[in-house]
Amino acid sequence: MNQLPRRLLYFAYYLRRLDWARLAAFMDHLRVQKGWSRPAQWGRILRDSLRYNISILEYYQFRFFDSSHEEKAKWAGTGTMYEFQRCANPPGKREVLEDKCCFHDAYRQFFRHAVYTIKELKAQPDMAGHVLNAHGRLVFKPAKGNCGIGIAFIDAASLTADDLVPFMARNGYDLVEEAIRQHPNLMALSPTGVNTVRIFTALDAEDRCHILGCRLRISVSSEVDNMAAGNLAAPIDEASGRVTGPGVYSDIPRPYETIHPITGTPIDGFQIPFWPETLELAHAASLLHRQNRSIGWDIVITPDGPGLIEGNHDWCKLVWQLPVGRGLKPTLDAYA
């Protein structure tokens, strides 16, 4: 089947959604490193996007400028992931993952922190006072936000019970959560934001759960830990729960980090607390709503054990592949 028309449509989509400032920075970096002009880079980008189903920025993030054909063919880019995830998590069945309110209702047994939806607060007016009195710091989120976009961190003392629901309505917040208290070891690693474990799961034809990879997402100087916000991700060994390499950024000019650039805490070799319990949580959650077959789970490690934050039907190919420095596309073949 000729895939060129579809790949051209994908390329048009990448152009429409492109972060031009980041592309300019990547191009300047490669011009210095390789001596390639911008037109020469555009030619290579177009060729490899159509051939390997990758986005424009992924040409740089996957380091295709230093890769052989065999290496390039192993990377799962945006186009590949869109096709895989559309099959694994069909659009008509994703609502439980797309909407944070629905997600909390469906998976609340795995949560360790309190979550309140605006619907609940409207139905129970007395709950607003409880929320403000019980928690010192609150996190407000839109139901369908992603990558940490649209999240606000606010001290409960700055709000009143009468204004909580109107405040949420005015600003488009569908739920409010208590600020999570992470494990002391993770606080020592990076205290500015909650550092989460991302575990990628997939169900086979017999509904057995398989782990496709485990990563530690590390905040640098941010209240969120997403790579898109300039933070780090590092590989975790599934068997031991130990970090087995440096933290990496999605910005190619930035160096790998074996120790945290702010706190000085070692990243490579860091042991995730409660690791057997964390794997058990990911396995159990993956089997709860089996209409979605492959999910990227965000798990927080608290002093009392692991707790779920969210599940992603469109889990990130960068967090999955960049920390291990190689393409993992062949892993998807068993679940396609």
Secondary structure, 3 states (H helix, E strand, C coil): CCCHHHHHHHHHHHHHCCCHHHHHHHHHHHHHHHCCCHHHHHHHHHHHHHHHCCCHHHHHHCCHHHCCHHHHCCCCCHHHHHHHHHHHCCHHHCHHHHCHHHHHHHHHHHCCCCEEEHHHHHHCCCHHHHHHHHCCEEEEECCCCCCCCCCEEEEHHHCCHHHHHHHHHHHCCCEEEECCCCCHHHHHHCCCCCCEEEEEEEECCCCCEEEEEEEEEECCCCCCCCHHHCCEEEEECCCCCEECCCEECCCCCCCCECECCCCCCECCCCECCCHHHHHHHHHHHHCCCCCCCEEEEEEEEECCEEEEEEEECCCCHHHHHHHHCCCCHHHHHHHC
